[in-house]
């Protein structure tokens, strides 16, 4: 069976320990996480995103991924 990207990411997360990640990589990951959260907060009330949320709601539950809305 083909592995989905999210499965590969979760495998990596379960195999790596925080102590083995270099400090400069942790700092960069923090920046990426904060940037992602800021982008989400900025876009959440934009018309295009609202339209996307309505389309996702119409599709219903039971898919292969989870959304934040």
Number of C-alpha atoms within 10 A of each C-alpha: 3 5 7 9 9 11 11 10 11 10 11 11 11 8 8 10 9 9 7 7 10 9 11 9 10 12 11 11 12 12 12 12 12 12 12 12 12 11 11 13 11 10 13 14 11 10 10 10 14 14 12 12 16 11 11 13 11 9 10 8 10 7 7 7 7 8 6 6 11
